Amino acid sequence: MLENKGIFAPHAKQVDEAKQGEVFTCDTSNPTDKHFYIESYGCAMNFSDSEIVASILSNNGYSATTDIESSDLILINTCSIREKAEDKVRKRLRIFDKVKRAKPDTMIGVLGCMAERLKTKFLEEEKLVDFVVGPDAYRDIPSLITSAEEGERSVNVLLSREETYADIAPVRLNSNGVTGYISIMRGCDNMCSFCVVPFTRGRERSRDLFSIISEAQDLFDRGYREVTLLGQNVDSYKWSNPETNKAVTFANLLEQVALVNPLLRVRFSTSHPKDITNDVLHTIAKYKNICDYIHLPAQSGSTRILELMNRTYTREWYQERINAINRIIPGCAISSDIITGFCTETEAEHQETIDLMKWAKFSLTYKFYYSERPGTLAERKYEDDIPYEVKKRRLAEIVAVQLEISKEHNDRDIGKTFEVLIEGDSKKSKDDFKGKNSHGKLIVFPKSQNLSPGDYVQVLITDATSATLKGHIVNE
């Protein structure tokens, strides 16, 4: 029996190290003889895409299964942002191939960001999959399956300037029934030199406001109490209302989602420092149910490195945006992405990044050493000249700095009381609940018989680690 390593879950989230996902159950059952199994790697957008794929399959006679060996269709939703994620996908495909050899009628498909670049390798050279489909072609999956059943390996990796999947109601694969993702846009027009996203997901296009609000309302009506609005750069969301001919900005959208219900928490990811406006910040400050938490990737603390990365802002611009957040939303938690060891980065520039982290006092950072991706501007223009051991050492230094900052952050919360949305049982003990406050901090506390996931509760913080706050319920 093959080990079940988790389904429907992001196996390699954009965190410090790729993590194995948890097992999730699907919130729909479709009596059928056909079953699909899906794994997702990478960012929250990939996980959201898997929910769209699940909806398409559900409407075509498939039901989800957690048993890989009994599945008729095995799908892997891929990520190209780091070489490590690609290595994991290859390993998983070889395991899937063993399943297929034992059950030859099983179909195997590769989805997502690796599809375009590695389609020939997967289909023709290694022959590990039956079909390959890119992020804009998920509607074509049923026909690709039919072709594969007829013995024809097939591919559709065409990018679109219009596809947003706005009319597809995602099948929610996250079993907690409390938090959900809403994709508000697709693609990216920024050409950061290290990033493959513009080449794998295409140009930016925004969903219409009405479909987003409808999805948020539907989630709330079904018991969800938190939504995260997703986009590669949410601040560049822009949709023109055909009824009024007025442009809807991200600040406008954020307000409309907040107005769905005051009990519906609203988060968003990811913002770009060059685009986040004071209008967005004032909207966050205006509504209690918009979380006081902003993920604002810095990538580097060196203006020269930022220019090589084509981030289109300077260290000083980034610091001004941090100052604006702190001024308009006092106490707002800010997290960031950091890439160390980018091409030609000096020790002094590495220290500039560490100094920026200490100055900004990020509550959390997602940290990586630079991994050159084929086809990116950096791969074509710059030499990846920082030795691996230097990258690892610099990353370790950044990790150590962030651990210290995070612990200081959390220690300051001891003695404070926060409103916490209960998400479910703590991983370590079924006697405890886990949930997050508005700042996105994980809080663990003893259960109460009167409460359940989806409830809000006041929790007094009594202890802290660098990653978790601990406390107990007050004023129940």
Sequence and secondary structure as in RCSB ss.txt:
>XXXX:A:sequence
MLENKGIFAPHAKQVDEAKQGEVFTCDTSNPTDKHFYIESYGCAMNFSDSEIVASILSNNGYSATTDIESSDLIL
INTCSIREKAEDKVRKRLRIFDKVKRAKPDTMIGVLGCMAERLKTKFLEEEKLVDFVVGPDAYRDIPSLITSAEE
GERSVNVLLSREETYADIAPVRLNSNGVTGYISIMRGCDNMCSFCVVPFTRGRERSRDLFSIISEAQDLFDRGYR
EVTLLGQNVDSYKWSNPETNKAVTFANLLEQVALVNPLLRVRFSTSHPKDITNDVLHTIAKYKNICDYIHLPAQS
GSTRILELMNRTYTREWYQERINAINRIIPGCAISSDIITGFCTETEAEHQETIDLMKWAKFSLTYKFYYSERPG
TLAERKYEDDIPYEVKKRRLAEIVAVQLEISKEHNDRDIGKTFEVLIEGDSKKSKDDFKGKNSHGKLIVFPKSQN
LSPGDYVQVLITDATSATLKGHIVNE
>XXXX:A:secstr
      SSSBTT SSSS         S     SEEEEEEE SSHHHHHHHHHHHHHHHTTTEEE S GGG SEEE
EEE  SSHHHHHHHHHHHHHHHHHHHHSTT EEEEEETTHHHHHHIIIIIS   SEEE TT GGGHHHHHHHHHT
T  EEE    SS   TT       TTSSEEEEE EE      TT  HHHHH S EE  HHHHHHHHHHHHHTT  
EEEEE TTGGG EEEETTTTEEEEHHHHHHHHHTT TTSEEEEE   TTT  HHHHHHHHH TTB SEEE   B 
S HHHHHHTT S  HHHHHHHHHHHHHHSTT EEEEEEEES TT  HHHHHHHHHHHHHHT SEEEEEE    TT
SHHHHHS   S HHHHHHHHHHHHHHHHHHHHHHHHHTTT EEEEEEEEE SS TTEEEEE TT  EEEEE  TT
  TT EEEEEEEEE SS EEEEEE  
